[in-house]
């Protein structure tokens, strides 16, 4: 399985995207990349605009204000 297929399969696992067509998921998957973060890593600092959408494949994320 190549990276594009892996991203499409992962995207299908999200309820928000389950009704999307294969061609639409392929367009989204083509822009996806995988990133791993260490525990307690700040992903988006408060006040900064995110540069995209984050889908959490595994683990937990805590939203904390005031850092």
N, C-alpha and C positions, 0 to 999 in steps of 0.2 A: 504494500500500500504506500503510495507517495504522500507527500505533505499535503497536497491539495485535497486528496480523498480523506485523509485523516482529519483535516479541519472541517470538511463537509459533514463527516460523521459526528464530530464533536458538536457542531452547531445544531444538528438534528436533535440532540439531547436536551436542548433548551426549549421549554414550553412556548416561549415567545416566538420561536422560529419554526415550530413544528408544522405550521400550515403553509410555509413558504415553498415555492416551486424549487425543483432541483437547479434550474438555471439561475434563479435568484441566489440560492445558497452558494452556488459556484462563484458568483460575482463577489459575494461577501468573503468567502473562503480565500479567494485570490489575494485579498488585502490583509488577511490574518497572519499573525506570527505568534509563536509561543515564547513565553518568557517565564522564568522562575524567579521568585523573590524570596529572600531570606526572611526569617521571622523578624517582626518589628520593623521591616523596611517601609518607609513612607513612599507610597506609590504616586500619589498626587497631593502635594502640599496644599494646605488650606489657602484659598484665595487664588490659586493657579487654575487656569482653565485646562481641562483634560484635552489631550491631543487625539482622543478616540474613545472607543467603547471597550470596556474590559469585561470579559467573560471568565468567570472563575471555574476552572475545570476540576480542581481538587483543592482541599484545604479550606481555610477560613479567612475572612477579611473583616477587619474592625474599622468602622467609620468613627474617627475621633476628631473632635473640634478643639481648637485651642493649642495646637502644637506649633 
